[in-house]
Amino acid sequence: MKFRKFKILSVTALCAVAFQPASLFACAACYGASDSPMAQGMNWGIFSLLGVVTVVLGSVATFFVFIGKKAAAASNLSDADSAKKTEPTENA
């Protein structure tokens, strides 16, 4: 008998908490209040993360351009060195 009363009481309390209307309200960002501090903070967070991604991808691209230029310069130097070695020299 006690278990049944406890079960009914706990189910009733759970339903009262689950169906509270305050828990069904949307936040300011979802509800559409774009001028609220929460929405402004979310926008700043998005822009900050976008800035970080841009800096990281720009750094990676700059690194590969730097490596490409160094490889081209090294290739030109080795081509020039090999051309000097293969030219016949005149020993008179």
Number of C-alpha atoms within 10 A of each C-alpha: 6 6 8 9 10 11 12 11 12 12 12 12 11 11 11 11 12 12 10 10 9 9 9 9 10 10 11 14 17 10 9 11 13 13 10 11 12 14 17 14 12 12 14 12 12 12 12 12 12 12 12 12 12 12 12 12 12 11 12 12 12 12 12 11 12 12 12 12 12 12 12 12 12 12 12 12 12 12 12 11 11 11 10 11 10 8 8 7 8 5 4 3
